């Protein structure tokens, strides 16, 4: 049993298909780790062949979401995400979705909650190895103990997806596509576009799964 795979069935978006079989893009550009053109090149599908585009985009969406589930983090950068953390009395904090950019820290020490923004000079976004785990220092103070005493607002995730993660996404998408093509070859009638996509352990090689797990918060 591997966390985030065999216990999860990810459903692709339903295609809105025109009378000629064409459709608008289904790619979820808030999460996609690779894009349609990259996947078609990887599968050696001509850019002029568009009849498979919608299903390929559904697969990209499902695999990208699955990668987030396994690694418990965002991959593609989301702008100005708000997250709440429990203060533990130390002067550092690990944010959930590094790398961190355009950070604002808000501190709450009252009831009901009223968060006060801190000046940039009050906290330091770590660099080097610590940047990979989203480590932030509160300069000259500590994060007061308590439930959700800290609010962090920042650009979360990668503006440019790391090569190893993008390639892993392409490999898993190709595995799913190969499985679907095999089903079509051995069946007289198969409904593919718009149907659910189940990602099994066989679709994700062990080395890819282990790599994604290493990116989980606190795994470094």
Secondary structure as the mmCIF struct_conf table of DSSP 4:
data_model
#
loop_
_struct_conf.conf_type_id
_struct_conf.id
_struct_conf.beg_label_comp_id
_struct_conf.beg_label_asym_id
_struct_conf.beg_label_seq_id
_struct_conf.end_label_comp_id
_struct_conf.end_label_asym_id
_struct_conf.end_label_seq_id
TURN_TY1_P TURN_TY1_P1 UNK A 3 UNK A 7
STRN STRN1 UNK A 10 UNK A 10
HELX_LH_PP_P HELX_LH_PP_P1 UNK A 11 UNK A 15
STRN STRN2 UNK A 17 UNK A 17
TURN_TY1_P TURN_TY1_P2 UNK A 19 UNK A 20
BEND BEND1 UNK A 21 UNK A 21
STRN STRN3 UNK A 23 UNK A 23
TURN_TY1_P TURN_TY1_P3 UNK A 29 UNK A 31
BEND BEND2 UNK A 33 UNK A 34
HELX_RH_AL_P HELX_RH_AL_P1 UNK A 36 UNK A 43
TURN_TY1_P TURN_TY1_P4 UNK A 44 UNK A 44
TURN_TY1_P TURN_TY1_P5 UNK A 47 UNK A 48
TURN_TY1_P TURN_TY1_P6 UNK A 51 UNK A 52
HELX_RH_AL_P HELX_RH_AL_P2 UNK A 53 UNK A 71
TURN_TY1_P TURN_TY1_P7 UNK A 72 UNK A 72
BEND BEND3 UNK A 73 UNK A 73
STRN STRN4 UNK A 76 UNK A 76
STRN STRN5 UNK A 78 UNK A 87
BEND BEND4 UNK A 89 UNK A 91
STRN STRN6 UNK A 92 UNK A 94
BEND BEND5 UNK A 96 UNK A 97
BEND BEND6 UNK A 99 UNK A 99
STRN STRN7 UNK A 100 UNK A 107
BEND BEND7 UNK A 110 UNK A 112
STRN STRN8 UNK A 116 UNK A 117
HELX_LH_PP_P HELX_LH_PP_P2 UNK A 118 UNK A 119
HELX_RH_3T_P HELX_RH_3T_P1 UNK A 120 UNK A 122
STRN STRN9 UNK A 123 UNK A 125
TURN_TY1_P TURN_TY1_P8 UNK A 128 UNK A 128
HELX_RH_AL_P HELX_RH_AL_P3 UNK A 129 UNK A 132
TURN_TY1_P TURN_TY1_P9 UNK A 133 UNK A 134
STRN STRN10 UNK A 135 UNK A 138
TURN_TY1_P TURN_TY1_P10 UNK A 139 UNK A 140
BEND BEND8 UNK A 141 UNK A 141
BEND BEND9 UNK A 145 UNK A 145
STRN STRN11 UNK A 146 UNK A 156
BEND BEND10 UNK A 157 UNK A 157
STRN STRN12 UNK A 158 UNK A 158
BEND BEND11 UNK A 159 UNK A 160
HELX_RH_AL_P HELX_RH_AL_P4 UNK A 163 UNK A 185
TURN_TY1_P TURN_TY1_P11 UNK A 186 UNK A 186
BEND BEND12 UNK A 188 UNK A 188
TURN_TY1_P TURN_TY1_P12 UNK A 193 UNK A 194
BEND BEND13 UNK A 195 UNK A 195
STRN STRN13 UNK A 197 UNK A 197
HELX_LH_PP_P HELX_LH_PP_P3 UNK A 198 UNK A 200
HELX_RH_3T_P HELX_RH_3T_P2 UNK A 201 UNK A 203
BEND BEND14 UNK A 204 UNK A 204
HELX_RH_AL_P HELX_RH_AL_P5 UNK A 206 UNK A 214
TURN_TY1_P TURN_TY1_P13 UNK A 215 UNK A 215
BEND BEND15 UNK A 216 UNK A 216
TURN_TY1_P TURN_TY1_P14 UNK A 217 UNK A 218
#
